[in-house]
Amino acid sequence: MIVGANPKKKSGRGVVSTCNYQARKYGITSGMPISQAWRLCPTAIFLPPNHHLYRTVSNQIMEILHTYSHHCEPYGIDEAFLNIASYVFDDANDVAQSIKQDILLKTRLTCSVGVGPTKLIAKMASDFQKPDGVTIVNTADVIKFILPLSVRKIWGWVKKPSKK
């Protein structure tokens, strides 16, 4: 399933807003031109975006996050950085699980949560157990967490080179 213009209805201009994990197996990613996504997976189901619904649900999720901390920094429509430094680090898994449960109960959506000593580590950790996991990296384990990773996994550092 791909959210974006439907190339089969002559409205194939635009980009992929998002796609499910089955579509990602074909190499489809957010921001990819719809025409390229269709070439990679012509049997995909293309759904039109519903920006009003996305904004409504995003606002619901941000309200939930604000109940855990007043320091909530939205990052796009579907992500946020939450400062939970006021909690004991040993409680991080319980807090993450509570956040996930509240979001699921109020929106029927799953989410992935990453906890770390910095935003960079937390963001990278959130990508580890998608689509519905929790990854916690404490300060003592940061080097062990980063060392085996390809530099391409370090969020914000490397952009894929364009093919010219």
Steps between C-alpha positions, in 0.01 A plus 500: 500500500632840400356836602532749217359580158366205302715453188233276347252789485728740314570688823838338551691817567617558853683305763435214738366641827553169673469128438456182696780256579400267215557783250833585664621149413487613136726797578222758523562786741331823609586789271557272198330609175169315455605396148809326641295328772260371234790362293636323808163352599223537237268274702501733801181660622526879476293701746449878493638693797259635762687794651212607725484154659880485541507840673210402728669175609838673531344754737349215707841333527674826594240553776580152634873573494449827687348303788843338549711815473459871439813477286355349184658605170297389197714390208275491198147368510579153634799535730599688812786527743389473860725598788437251781807591703275553802441121506750253642678335206415156637134590439559583132352173373188544715457858374551392139250215534246735661537748216453224244193366685339845528555568130359160405192539721420854385591479131515125417853560367821328599823692536869444554684666785869563541654614827850636524719758670480732195248574226731341244523172690126498581410559133731223381368267771141566390583356156632171639184308584244637257211483461404450865803478725699666774877539492681646799862606485650618827804726516739214575389312187511781241835393349392135490176612330662721233822312425356216289277734296565610145555874478177508294307403815618811685200728476558829322863442406499342156270557209487233233695620197288586198543284192596721207 
